[in-house]
């Protein structure tokens, strides 16, 4: 893995992490096209640079993280389903990460859903995060578990889940951002621990690459979040839906045509 790989993957992570298009799917495809997907450090890198992305949420919304204890209670409640499902099905999830077809199908199906989600949930009654109750937070947490299927998108799953519970688009998106902090921090910590447990030791170059990747992901994610919220308020989800459908169809078409799209 070289500095060009780092820059490309970090930009992909920062740009797609909070958009409903699946950052995991895009980084799997990106690392595969660059021919580095089978490198153990690359697999770690694509998870570890999420730390930079979640820091952008903390910085942009720092006042929300200082407001009340109840805010953290709701995040914890919403986070619990991902912990349980992640521990129970970790091996199956890792196996799905090897499937290009899974990414293509979930991108395509998720895109179709996004084309109609604005019509399905167009009567919101909750416009701010502080009005989300604990039961609603738990339901959104179960929706987040769908993102364990590569290509689904954690952001899309939680935003659609929030809108199904009568949250406005903005409220659902912001709660999705907040929920990303404990979820992605836990995923990063677990991946780092597994990497160490398997006997790998970071070299000085790898530490530098991780640092650079996190900084780039942080900067790009900040820009992406600001742009996404503004776009979402004005235009909704259709553009993201069509994008997912096109990308998913291309991946499925490549595979069905007999070409090998190696994911790991």
Secondary structure, 3 states (H helix, E strand, C coil): CCHHHHHHHHHHHHHHCCCCCCHHHHHHHHHHHCCCCCCHHHHHHHHHCHHHHHHHHHHHCCCHHHCCHHHHHHHHHHHHHHHHHHHHCHHHHHHHCCCHHHHHHHHHHHHHHHHHHHHHCCCCCECCHHHCCHHHHHHHHHHHHHHHCCCCCHHHHHHHHHHHCCECHHHHHHHHHHHHHHHHHHHHHHHHHHHHHCCCCCCHHHHHHHHHHHHHHHHHHHHHHHHHHHHHHHHCCHHHHHHHHHHHHHHHHHHHCCCCCCCC
